[in-house]
Amino acid sequence: MARRRHKPVPKEPVQAVIDKMDHEGRGITYHDGRTVFVDGALPKEEVVFQYVSRRAKVAEARTLEVIQGSAERVDAKCPHFYLCGGCSLQHMAPEAQINFKQNVLLEQLEHFGNVQPEDVLPPLVNKEPWAYRRRARLGARYVHKKEKVLVGFREKHSSFLADLSSCKVLTANVGENLEEFKTLFSSLAAKETIPQIEVAVGDEQTALIIRHLEPLSDDDLKILIGFCQRLDFELYLQPKGPQTIHRVYPDPVPGIIPGQERLSYRLPDFNLEFKFHVSDFTQVNGGINRQMVPFAIDLLAPSKDDKVLDLFCGLGNFTLPIATRAKEVVGVEGSERMVERGYENAKLNNLENARFYAADLSQQGQQAPWYDEQYDLILLDPARSGADVLVSNIERFGARRIVYVSCNPATLSRDAGILVEKGYRLKKAGVMDMFPHTAHVESIALFEK
């Protein structure tokens, strides 16, 4: 049987008017019997695009030229925007980005949950939507033909690394020094066996985690430490899996056991400090997190007589602030390490009314004390997959009010539909701009009996 040959993607530019945007921030038009998703194009614009891929009914493309621009179009601040896959909306005014994300949330609530909020919450935004990103995994690759190391995110529509000189969304001490990173890695004997640099930032510290596939020489280690000394970074190495991450600079602090080094951030509205290991999950946008936590807790409105359940609690980002206002709070997370971190931070902040449990919250029928208790209020902050198993059994807890923080409006919407079936009303919902200049939609919703 002859093998079917794929027709080559046409290279000729195409001129078209953009009809609307999809939920990933791409313009949509229709050409030659196909739905075409066009990066870098806005609704009502007339553009020239070039195909990147094409199948029977759909195609992907990139904008080459804007003939008639939208009133919402702005110049991208980053010179690499149209190449790098790290951002998708820099060509759209910040106010328009928020409106787009709010419409995505409301559309998906209607589509997946058949619900709409009684009130739309005002969006949470930073005044300065740049240099906000505190966590990132940057690829590194030595390219023989160019005799240079590339450092950054992957290109749009490609597995190749973009050749970046800077990044406007990473914290400035990292994003504005990418050329120095490239020079650094080019100078290492191990430059071909370092595939990744992870960045973790606290309020006062920045840590680099260097993933290396082969042992580093003493000379390479000295070069890396000298770089971190000069730019005031902490240096961690990761020779294998995440459990092998260890700090090599600064030198160990007396009394601190290796592996117990911590970065930290504060929530000043609650006078709380949180310490975390460089590999722990923390919110990527510190400014929005400082707004989001009090905003969520004001919606939850705990009193000194309330017992609260915090599901998917992480290291206690919501749990401990709730503990300052409630009688008792129980935090549940899938990781034993995060349970340890929760207790560690409760002790650090002299809070004794918080309990933590580890449990797989994607499974039904938990065999644990917390699952058989009653609660006045519930806060959920699940991963992208949502919390359908939990909300399907939510009535067992007896809560009168639920606040749901979501990083995926589709699964929030699905779970909202379940909650409404369980007798809750969707009182309020809105967006929080955790990832400016991307199509990522962070949202929050309030449900009441």
Rosetta blueprint (number, residue, H / E / L):
1 M L
2 A L
3 R L
4 R L
5 R L
6 H L
7 K L
8 P L
9 V L
10 P L
11 K L
12 E L
13 P L
14 V E
15 Q E
16 A E
17 V E
18 I L
19 D L
20 K E
21 M E
22 D L
23 H L
24 E L
25 G L
26 R L
27 G E
28 I E
29 T E
30 Y E
31 H E
32 D L
33 G L
34 R E
35 T E
36 V E
37 F E
38 V E
39 D E
40 G L
41 A L
42 L L
43 P L
44 K L
45 E L
46 E E
47 V E
48 V E
49 F E
50 Q E
51 Y E
52 V E
53 S E
54 R E
55 R L
56 A L
57 K L
58 V E
59 A E
60 E E
61 A E
62 R E
63 T E
64 L E
65 E E
66 V E
67 I E
68 Q E
69 G L
70 S L
71 A L
72 E L
73 R E
74 V L
75 D L
76 A L
77 K L
78 C L
79 P L
80 H L
81 F L
82 Y L
83 L L
84 C E
85 G L
86 G L
87 C L
88 S L
89 L L
90 Q L
91 H L
92 M E
93 A L
94 P H
95 E H
96 A H
97 Q H
98 I H
99 N H
100 F H
101 K H
102 Q H
103 N H
104 V H
105 L H
106 L H
107 E H
108 Q H
109 L H
110 E H
111 H H
112 F H
113 G H
114 N L
115 V L
116 Q L
117 P L
118 E L
119 D E
120 V E
121 L L
122 P L
123 P L
124 L E
125 V L
126 N L
127 K L
128 E L
129 P L
130 W L
131 A L
132 Y L
133 R E
134 R L
135 R E
136 A E
137 R E
138 L E
139 G E
140 A E
141 R E
142 Y E
143 V E
144 H L
145 K L
146 K L
147 E L
148 K E
149 V E
150 L E
151 V E
152 G E
153 F L
154 R E
155 E E
156 K L
157 H L
158 S L
159 S L
160 F L
161 L E
162 A L
163 D L
164 L L
165 S L
166 S L
167 C L
168 K L
169 V L
170 L E
171 T L
172 A H
173 N H
174 V H
175 G H
176 E L
177 N L
178 L H
179 E H
180 E H
181 F H
182 K H
183 T H
184 L H
185 F H
186 S H
187 S L
188 L L
189 A L
190 A L
191 K H
192 E H
193 T H
194 I L
195 P L
196 Q E
197 I E
198 E E
199 V E
200 A E
201 V E
202 G L
203 D L
204 E L
205 Q L
206 T E
207 A E
208 L E
209 I E
210 I E
211 R E
212 H L
213 L L
214 E L
215 P L
216 L L
217 S L
218 D H
219 D H
220 D H
221 L H
222 K H
223 I H
224 L H
225 I H
226 G H
227 F H
228 C H
229 Q H
230 R H
231 L H
232 D L
233 F L
234 E E
235 L E
236 Y E
237 L E
238 Q E
239 P L
240 K L
241 G L
242 P H
243 Q H
244 T H
245 I L
246 H E
247 R E
248 V E
249 Y E
250 P L
251 D L
252 P L
253 V L
254 P L
255 G L
256 I L
257 I L
258 P L
259 G L
260 Q L
261 E L
262 R L
263 L E
264 S E
265 Y E
266 R E
267 L E
268 P H
269 D H
270 F H
271 N L
272 L E
273 E E
274 F E
275 K E
276 F E
277 H L
278 V L
279 S L
280 D L
281 F L
282 T L
283 Q L
284 V L
285 N E
286 G H
287 G H
288 I H
289 N H
290 R H
291 Q H
292 M H
293 V H
294 P H
295 F H
296 A H
297 I H
298 D H
299 L H
300 L H
301 A L
302 P L
303 S L
304 K L
305 D L
306 D L
307 K E
308 V E
309 L E
310 D E
311 L E
312 F L
313 C L
314 G L
315 L L
316 G L
317 N L
318 F L
319 T H
320 L H
321 P H
322 I H
323 A H
324 T L
325 R L
326 A L
327 K L
328 E E
329 V E
330 V E
331 G E
332 V E
333 E E
334 G L
335 S L
336 E H
337 R H
338 M H
339 V H
340 E H
341 R H
342 G H
343 Y H
344 E H
345 N H
346 A H
347 K H
348 L H
349 N L
350 N L
351 L L
352 E L
353 N L
354 A E
355 R E
356 F E
357 Y E
358 A E
359 A L
360 D L
361 L L
362 S L
363 Q L
364 Q L
365 G L
366 Q L
367 Q L
368 A L
369 P H
370 W H
371 Y H
372 D H
373 E L
374 Q L
375 Y L
376 D L
377 L E
378 I E
379 L E
380 L E
381 D L
382 P L
383 A L
384 R L
385 S L
386 G L
387 A L
388 D H
389 V H
390 L H
391 V H
392 S L
393 N L
394 I H
395 E H
396 R H
397 F H
398 G L
399 A L
400 R L
401 R E
402 I E
403 V E
404 Y E
405 V E
406 S E
407 C L
408 N L
409 P H
410 A H
411 T H
412 L H
413 S H
414 R H
415 D H
416 A H
417 G H
418 I H
419 L H
420 V H
421 E H
422 K L
423 G L
424 Y L
425 R E
426 L E
427 K E
428 K E
429 A E
430 G E
431 V E
432 M E
433 D L
434 M L
435 F L
436 P L
437 H L
438 T L
439 A L
440 H L
441 V L
442 E E
443 S E
444 I E
445 A E
446 L E
447 F E
448 E E
449 K L
